[in-house]
Amino acid sequence: MHCGMPTKSFQDTRSRAVDVSDVPPCETTKPVVVYILGPGRSGSTVLGIALGNIKSVFFAGELGSWTQFRGTPLVGSSERFGYWKRIRDRITDSSEYFEYEFHRLLDHHSALLRPWRFFNRSLLTNYARQNTDLFRAIRAESGSKFIVDSSHYPLRLLQLRRIEDIDVRTIYLVRDPRAIIHSLGKPVQRRVPMNYLVANIYCNVVLLLSTVAYLRCPRRKRIRVRFEEFIDNPRETMERLVAFLGIDETVVSLDCLRMDCLRTGNIFHSNRVGEQDSIAIRLPEPDDGLRGVWYFITTILQLPFMLLHGYLRPRRGR
């Protein structure tokens, strides 16, 4: 079910209430944000694109970079740039928010090194207003009931859940840590790939924070998805997610999921997968992974999370 398009843009909520006298009823409810949580290289972009091909869902990409990139996508077609310009135009005085580096100050893991920021009332108030205005503008422009944010940072999830004017649902996307660390060590999207020791430390920190953030979500508003199960049987995973979100729609066919017909849409920011016009969900190469001593070391270092998410149990056959 698509929300009706508003007859006029939202007013600035910082100084006065929103006039909803000529706004359709759907616009008066809280925007529903579907937040994909977990470490980088867990497959959040692929999952987000698949969700975005459901009629009532809009995949926005990594919205934690909104102020960092001043509301403008880094790459994309003229259609994508125009789409996000219209969203910026819906936000009153949106340029005011670009003075804040919310990604660095509150969302990124490094923010834990300066914990006093989490008690800065002015910073938190502006963070809440910026995100509320942004999600409202996206809902108005897209006409979609659900907005998928694949920023994946656990601290961002904790901050978004504190905002009273949005409704957050959480998808905790987990993947075998050995596959994540192998991917972080590849020269893809990074000028300097992570060495495996640093990647292990990164994975331990993010998985710990993600688990804490996930467990703090109400049970009815959270779900865990294993990336490997999504790749093996995407239709079954999509049906689980549709049921979780309460969407009364049929998911795209398995043939479409496996072929290059999943449209990427107007993503604000994502990894290189989102730069394509369309994608398919493909099974990984069987020999693609860590080898030798680093496979053993990584298994030991990631053992708690592998046990927690069932990666030491035999997998079901495809």
Beta strands, then each sheet from edge to edge (+ up, - down):
strand 1: 32-37
strand 2: 57-61
strand 3: 146-152
strand 4: 167-174
strand 5: 222-226
strand 6: 262-263
strand 7: 278-279
sheet 1: 2+ 3+ 1+ 4+ 5+
sheet 2: 6+ 7-
end
